[in-house]
Amino acid sequence: MEIRHAKLEDYKYISNISKELHTFHIKNRPDVYKEVNKTIYKSYYKELLDDDNVEIIVITRDKKVVGYTIIRYIEIKNIDLLQDKFFAYIDEICIDEKNRREGFGRMLFEYSYDLVKFNGAESLELGVWSFNEKAIGFYKAMGMVEKNIRMEKK
């Protein structure tokens, strides 16, 4: 097992895992998500790798990527109504289906948290769909607390 920054050659693994995550979202919110061929295009992946405010971290098993997270650093500064803040936001975090419940998610999350704190972030935040009860339970077990609730009426 290794946890490291993603490389260009990790794209195919990350793309496949991202597709698994997207399929799960389609199943639960077909009114929001639609079927696509790719969820992360290689050109966008390259942009993320080159972005100084983004870190893509992977976890491997037998040199194969089994999970990843995309972390974005955000700075709020000089906005009249808000306190200045530097924090990290997880855009995506996912372990491939075949490797779940083996501790990879916990290791990846803890590594990511330690990394963003080392880089000066005040907090680590993310969004999660209410239907994703397993993920919510996992995040709570990792020490995260609910910050806000987003609602809809159709």
Number of C-alpha atoms within 10 A of each C-alpha: 12 14 18 13 14 19 13 10 8 15 17 13 17 25 17 16 22 22 19 17 18 18 18 14 17 15 11 14 13 12 8 8 14 12 11 9 7 12 17 15 12 14 9 10 18 13 12 17 18 11 11 10 13 19 22 22 21 26 23 16 13 8 9 13 22 24 25 29 23 19 24 21 18 14 12 11 11 10 8 7 6 9 10 11 14 16 18 27 18 20 15 16 21 22 25 20 12 8 13 13 10 10 11 22 24 15 15 24 21 12 15 23 20 13 15 20 14 10 13 12 19 13 14 19 17 15 15 12 12 12 11 12 11 10 15 18 11 14 18 12 11 14 7 15 11 11 8 7 7 7 6 4 3 2
